[in-house]
Amino acid sequence: MRIAGWSFGRSEVRLAVLPAIAIVGCGVWLMLPQASDAEGHSTVTSPEVTSVTQDTSRNDDTAATQATLSPSPPAVSPDAANPAAAAEAPLDIAPPETVAPARSPLDGLKIISQSWRRGGLGSKALVTFTLRNANDYAVRDIEIACTFTRRDGSHLTDRRRVIPDTVNMKSRKRYAGVLVGFVNVNANKAKCSLVTASRI
């Protein structure tokens, strides 16, 4: 009976220990996730560390912006750095050719003698003149302008006339009684000059 009672008593102790072991195991198991959560929380940065990081990144962005906005120093060319070498370097650029302006036909054309008289009951002016062409080419369509004045020199009227004729190179030609237009009856003097001419 004692043996049976002892063995029965030991089985009761075992049954009482099993729940305690289960409770301890559950407690240990519940503590393990809390430890991992603590490790997870330790990886989260504190607000102070975050603010320092943000300030550093802002400073970096400001420095980059200032570097972008600040003008870069002008590049110094090798010639500017060494003016003596630039002076000795030969110039490959040829100077522009100077083109002489074309001479006007009037440069070699002159009226060497002229006179005038009245015609048509005194209201028309008839001019006689001689042209000299010293150019190396013939000219034509010569336009003359005549100014008429009183005896005292006061201006009265102007008249123009185109002569559709050709004056050969290095030659003279006389035109007699060329009608230049109507004039004032008080006109006493006339002076004609060349206006235009065409080169042939």
MOWOSUL-V253680 format. One record per backbone hydrogen bond with DSSP energy under -0.5 kcal/mol. NH is the residue of the N-H (numbers start at 1). CO is the residue of the C=O. Records with the same first field share a line. If there is no record, write none. Layout:
BEGIN
NH->CO ; CO
END
This chain:
BEGIN
5->1
6->2
7->3
8->4
9->5
10->6
11->7
12->8
13->9
14->10
15->11
16->12
17->13
18->14
19->15
20->16
21->17
22->18
23->19
24->20
25->21
26->22
27->23
28->24
29->25
30->26
31->27
32->28
33->29
34->30
35->31
36->32
37->33
38->34
39->35
40->36
41->37
42->38
43->39 ; 40
44->40 ; 41
50->46
51->47
52->48
53->49
54->50
55->51
56->52
57->53
58->54
59->55
60->56
61->57
62->58
63->59
64->60
65->61
66->62
67->63
68->64
69->65
70->66
77->75
81->77
82->78
86->82
87->83
88->84
89->85
92->90
94->92
99->97
100->98
107->104
108->105
109->106
110->132
112->110 ; 130
113->130
115->128
117->126
119->124
123->120
124->119
125->181
126->117 ; 124
127->125 ; 178
128->115
129->175
130->113
131->173
132->110
133->171
134->108 ; 132
139->167
140->198
141->165
142->163
143->196
144->161
145->193
146->159
147->191
148->157
149->189
150->154
153->150
156->148
157->148
159->146
161->144
163->142
164->162
165->163
167->139
168->166
170->135
171->133 ; 168
173->131
175->129
178->127
180->125
181->125
183->123
187->184
188->149
189->149
191->147
193->145
195->143
196->143
198->140
200->138
END
